[in-house]
Amino acid sequence: MRWTRAAGRALLVAAVVLAGYAGFGVRADAGAASGARGPITLVTAGDLTDYLSPLLDDWNDGHPGERVTLVELPDSADETRAQMISELRSGTNRFDVLNIDVAWTSEFAAAGWISPLRRERFPLDAFLRPVVDTATFDGRLYAVPYVTNAGLLYYRKDILDEEGEQPPRTWADLVRQARTIAPKHGLDGYAGQFLPYEGLAVNVTEAVHSAGGSVLRDDGARVTVDSDAARAGLRFLADGVRDGWISHDALGYKEEESRRAFQDGRLLFLRNWPYVYADASAEGSKVAGRFGAVPLPGPDGPGTSVLGGSNLAVSSGARHPASAADLISYLTSERVQRQVLTEGSLPPVRAALYEDPELIRAYPYLPTLRQSVLSAAPRPKSPRYDQVSLAVQAAAQDLMALRETPEQTVARLARELGTISRRR
């Protein structure tokens, strides 16, 4: 997965197991120390759209004594995470502000690598409500939401219009249309991201949440996957493979492979991130002007997406934590958040921007994305999320290869996640 204009490509979660932590211990709230101002460093995955440097130039023009230096790590999520952790575990103070995937917040907080923040320091009430939860751990704020993301269901509007059908609101609608309409038009029915990597963990978690279940609770301390709802969510995916409305090709899809399949006119339905809208609308796309996007369906109505995106955190080893906190305030201000959308094509966290008529004209999917974000849920919070994700991926791979039943998969996950949670 790549850090690009799409927060979908910025679903930055690594599947790397780095067991054992050498945390620094948590210092006082970031920005609380006196004399804590001066030059700072912001570290992020590669900014492939080059939108961030001009924003930091504006900051530097207004803060000559607190200039920020941008450090760009590889645009691969696992490499970015591994390099950040290597620096943080070494005890150096190279990084002040970290741009981290939302799924890393709990891990970094539990390890003592990032400092807690004062809630009153940031206008959290102005953000889309669910995104704030991704920045908390153990009841404390450890980061500030920077960009968000939620999955959407893309559909071939031209084909559904021809058939006199509305886009699906429920799983039953999707299954019926994928099974009966797609073959008539020579299309595969439905695809998500089903290759064994973080995307598969996300798709499975969405199915479980949409059915009313969960994987973990209480910041990873309680395993909740053993439920009828979880079994129903897994059965939805397994039945798709068994009945053929999820093609075997889709079992090898990540974000980009699935996007290309939809954009090349080979899919009736696609679950993916908002970046697909711009790409599929571009010149040369076979579906430009012929598709739409709606919230993910669930058993009885709209489903539940997993939240993606990234948060900004202050390193526990920050040289100038007060300046670091001020930079976070700047990057999450409404003016800069507007530029995050218009220059970086990344979904902002400020709620008001999703109701701005000018922005909606330029980005017609914003109301749908807002609805999806407001009904979305974070990925399971755990200080060992990397291991949780790997366990979910491995079990889901066997489920979708039809080697295990939903009942067997749930029992396996309950056992393996229980072992992981006890390592706290």
N, C-alpha and C positions, 0 to 999 in steps of 0.2 A: 504494500500500500504506500502511496506517495503523498507528500505534503504539497498539494497543489491548490488551485483555486476552489476546489471542492472540499467542503468539510467531510464529504464522504471519503475522499482520498485522504482526508486528515483524520480518519478513524484510527489514530495512531496507537495501536496496541501491539506490543511484541509478544511473541510466544517463546520467550527465552527464559529458562529456569536459572535464576541466580540465587541459589539457596544460601541462607545465612546472611545476617546483616551486621555491619559494624557501624551503627548509627552514632551520630555525634551527641545525641541527647538533645532535647528540645530547649531552645533558649527562650527568653522572654518574647512577648509578642513583637513581631517585626515592626520596626519603626518607633519602638518605645524608647530606645536608648538615646541619650543626648549626644550631640556631636556626631550623629550617624549619617552625615551627608557627604556626598562626594561622587566621583565617577563610578559608574556601574556598568555591568556586563549583562546582556540579555542573551540567553542561549535558546535555540529553537531548532527544530528540523529545518531542512533546506527550504527557503522561500522561493519556490519555482516561479511565482508570478511577479516577484520583485516589487510587491506593493509595500513591504514593511520598511525598507530603507528610507523612502521619503517621509514616512511618519516619524521615524527616529531623527531624521534631519530637522524636522520642525521642533521636536523636543530639544535637541541640542542647541538650536538657535536661541531658544528661550531659557536654557539652563546651562550656560557656559561652564559653571563650576560643577555640574553634575552630568557631564556628557556620558551618553550610553554607547557602548561598543556592542555590535551585533556579532554573535558567534553562531554560524550555521553549521550544524552537524549533517550527516548524510540524510537524504530524504527517505531512507528506509526506516520504518518505525522501530524494528528490533535493533538496528545499529544505533539509532538515536538514543533509545532507552539504555542500551548497554554502555554507551560512552558517557551519558549523564551519570549513571550509577557508578561507573569507575571513578569519575572525578569526585563525586560526592563521598564515596567510601574512602577515598585517599585522604580526606581531611583538608584538601586545598580550598582556598577561597576564590577560585577562578570565576565562578558564576555567582551572580547576585539574584537575577530574576530568571526563573525557569518557565518555559512554555511547554507544559506537559499535557499528555492526553488525559481526558477525564478519568479513565480507568486506572491511571497511575497514582491519583491523588491519595488514596487510602494507603497504598504501599509506601509512598514516599513519606507520608505523615507518620505512619507507624514506625518507620525506620529512623525517624528523627532527622531526616534530610531537609525538610522544609519547616518553616516557623509558623505557628498559629498567627492569625491576623485578627485585628479588632473589627467586629462586624460594623460598628458605627462609622468606621473609616471609609466605607464604600456604600454607594447607593443601591443596595441589593434589591430594594423594593421596586426599582425601575427595570429589573431584569425579568425575563420570562421565568416564572416561578420554579419549574422543575430543574432549571440549570443550576440553581444555587445549591441544590442538594448534592450535585456531583463534586462540589468544592469543599464538602464537610467530611470530617471523620471523627468518630467518638464524641459527637456533639459539639465540635469546635470547627471554626472556619479556618482552613489551611490554604486556601487559594481563592482566586476571584475568576469567575467565568469570563472567557475571552471570546471564543466562538462556539457555536452549538451546532447540532445536527440531529436529524431524525430521518428514519426511513420513510420512503413514499412508495406507493404502488403506481407504476407507469402502465398505461394500457393503450391499445390501439383504438383510438376514438373512431377512426374511419370505419373500422370493421364492426365495432359495436353499434355504431349508427346504422350501418347497412343491415344489421340483424335486428334493429329496433330494440336494442338492449341498453341499459344504463350500466355504468361501471360498478363492479361488485362492492357491496357493503358488508357482506358476511362471507365466511369461508364457504358456505354452501353455494352462494352465488358464484364465487371464484371457481370452485370445483366444477360446477355445471358448465360454465362458459368455457373453461379451459379444456374440458373433456369433449364438448360437443361443437363449439364454434371454431376453436383453433384448428382441428384437423380439416374442416371444410375449406380453410384458407391456406392449407399447407404449412401451418405454423406449429411450433412447440407451444405448450400451454402456459407454463409458469416457470420462472427461474429466480433464484436468489443467489447468494454467495455460499456455495456448498462444498468447496474444496476444504480439506482440513487445515484451517488457519483461523485467525481471529474472526473472520467474517462468518464462518460456520457457527462459532460460539454465539455471535450476535444474532444470527437468524434463529437458532434454537431458543435462545433466551427470549426473543420476541414472541415466538410461538407459545412458550410457556406463560409469559406475562399476558398475552392476549387471551389465553384460556382462563385467566384468573389465578394463575399460580405464581410461584417464585422459586428461586434457586437457593439463595442465602438471605438471611436476615441478621440484624444486629451487628453490622459491620463485619460480617463473615463468621461470627461466632456460632450461629445457629443454622443448620442445614434444613431447608424446607422443601426440597425438591420432591420428596416422597408424598405425592398428592394425586388425586384424580385429575386435577387441572393440568398438572405437568404431563401426565400420561396422555391426556387429550391433545395437548399441544404437539407432543412428539408423534402421536398417531396421525395427525394432520399431515406432517411432512412425510412420514413413512408411507402412508397411503398414496401420496402423490407419486412417489417413485414406483410403488407396486402397480398402481393403476395407469401409469404412463403419462399423466398430465404434468409431471415433472420429468423431463427427459434425462437419460443417463449422461448426456453431454453436460447438463447443468451441474453434475456432481464434480466437475472439474473447473467450475467458474469461481473467480474472484470478482472484485468490482469491475475491472476493466473488461474481462472476458464477457461478463453478463451484459455490460453496457453495449459492447460491440454487437452482441447477438440481437439485442433489441433494436439498436440503431441501424443494423443491416436488414431489418425487416423479418427476423426469424422467430420472434416471440410475440405472443399476444399480451402477456403480463410479465412485468419485471419488478421485483423489490430491489431498490437501490437508493442512493443518497441524492440530495438535490442537485449536485453538479451535473447529473445526467441530463437535466432539463436543457441546459445551455448547449451541451454537446449534441444532443439529439435534435436540437432546433437549428443547428448550424448548417451552412451551405454544404451540400454534399451528403447530408444525412438522408437516408431513404425514408425516414419517417417524419421529416420536418413538416410541421403543420398538420400532422395526422395522428397525434397522440395527446394524451392528457395525463394528469397525475392527481391521485386522491390519497387520503390516509390509508394506511394498511387496514385490511379487514380483519375481523375477529369472528368468533363463533356466532355472536348474536348482533353484531354491529361493528363500529370501528374498533380496531385492535390497538395494541400497545407497541410502539416502537422502542428500541433501545436508544438512549441518548448518546450521541457522539460529540466530537468537538474537543476543545482544549481549554485548560485553565492556566492562569498565571500565578506562580507561587514565588515566595522569597526564600532563597536558600538559607539554611541554618548557619552556613559559613559566610553569609553576605558581609562584605566589608562596610557597606553603607546602607543599612536596612531602611532608614527613613526615606532616602532617595529612591530605593527600590520600590517601596510602597507607593510613592508619588508617581513613579513611572506606570505602575499598574493602574492607578486612578486615571492617568492620562489615556492609556490604551483602551480603557473601558468607558471613556466618556462618550456621550452621544455623538459628538462631531467625529471622533475617530472611528467609532463603531460604524457610522455611515460609510466611511471610506473603506473599512474592512470589507463591507459588502460591495461597494461600487468599484473599488480598485482591486480587491483581492478575490471577489466573488465567493466570500466565505459568509455563512449565515451568522448574523450578529446576535448578541445576547440581549440587547435593549428592546423591550417590548414595543415601545412606541414606533420603532422603525417598521414593524410589520403591518402597521396601519397607515403608513404614509402613502397617499395617493400617487405621488410621483414615483416612488420606489416600486409600488405595485404595478404601475404601467411598464416599468423596465424589467421587473422580475415577477411575472404573473403567478408564479407558484408560491409567493410569500404567504398569502392567507392559508393555503393548504399546509405549508410547512409550519406555520404558527399553530394550527390545530394539532398537527402531529407532535410538535414539541410539547405542547401543553398536556397532552395525554401520554407522553413518553415516560419511561422509567430509566434510572441509571442501571448500568451493568452491576452485577453482584459486587458489593463492597467487601474487600478483603485485603489485608496486608500482604497476602500471597495470591493476588489475583492472577499472576502469570500461571501459577500451578492450577488454579481453578479453571482458567480458560483451556489449558491443555487437557485437563480431565474431561471437560465438556466436549471439546473437539474430538477426542478419541472415541468417546462413547457415541457421539452423534454420527461419526463416520461409519461405525458398525451398524447403527440404526438405519442409516440411509442406504447402506449396501445390503440391507435386509438380512444381515447376519444375526441381529438381535431384535426382539420385539420391544415395543414401548415399555412394557412392564419390566423386562430384563434391563433395559437402559436406565430406567428410573432407579431400580434397585442398585445397579452398579454405581450410578452417580451418588446416591445417598451414602454408599459405603466409602467411595473414594473421597468425596468432599468432606465427609466426617473425619477421615484421617488427616486431610489437609488442615481443617479448622482446628484440630487438636494440637497442631504444631505451633500455635500462637504462643 
